[in-house]
């Protein structure tokens, strides 16, 4: 039988390899030798402590090899060295990849957070500008609502064309009979856009976004005015009532739909009814064609012209619209007006992105270099 001295070998390339791996951050576990090192690496390259008994078993097998003992032992050691180098190398590379992945994920998350903040701040500024413009000309609120409706209702499901793409700004479209009386509202938005573009850091605002956001701000004004009226005209109490019980917190999904692109050609004619003279059936058919229905026709009665009461009087004669009109009329009599306002926000949100591909990176701008180590998330 070969003596145990056969297991002691001089320094070899494997020993050098272990030394190099140690210098690169591979830790040596207590009591481990290069014979047992492959068993320290689990199937996924993760460290796992191997029982000492197995480590001694490897030595015993080599020492007690019978036929061709020296050659067999050498072959076993060569296989162990190969496993060691391959396993340790894989573990080292795996750790480096994991570290790089974590680092890149952190950078991506930080960049995404910065872009969302940029868009949010820009959107807040837009709302402030539009609110000031609308308060200066409150008589244009009904027209702003109809402008947004007529820009969006051109959507055609079959051809995937039209929708809230800002095409109503084009002279060939705004001059159509169904858009009669909306030029003043468009002019107000053109002037507001000049101010908005002057402070935009991420490029000019699209008319498609501008028109829909203006409608949302016009709606918020009507909601706030209703709250103030319920408090007897007290501005402070009305604002408190709206903040406490109103729908101000229901616009989250609408606000995320920010990044519509402007169409460069007018949408085809014949897609928008003249709401003042259209029958209820025509209204329902048009809403059904874009994926809505009688419920949305009823809740959006304020979008069909300045006389909401007259529109509802016509709608209430229709059996499909009647229950919804009555429901929303009752809701408007309550303090919170929850059913009416929340359903209206939902309908406007659906209408505001019909067929549009939203660019969620729109209006962002080059980010300043930051130290991620100091970033507080």
Secondary structure, 3 states (H helix, E strand, C coil): CCCHHHHCCCCCHHHHHHHHHHHCCCCCCCCCCCCCHHHHECCCCCECCCCHHHHHHHHHHHHCCCCCHHHHHHHHHHHHHHHHHHHHHHHHHHHHHHHHHHHHHHHHHHHHHHHHHHHHHHHHHHHHHHHHHHHHCHHHHHHHHHHHHHHHCCCECCCCECCCCCHHHCHHHHCCHHHCCCHHHHHHHHHHHHHHHHHCCCCCCCHHHHHHHHHHHHHHHHHHHHHHHHCCCCHHHHHHHHHHHCCHHHCHHHHHCCCCCCCCCCCCCCCCCCCCCCCHHHHHHHHHHCCCCHHHHHHCHHHHCCCHHHHHHHHCCCHHHHHHHHHHHHHHHCCCCHHHHHHHHHHHHHHCCCCCCCCCCCCCCCCCCCCHHHCCC
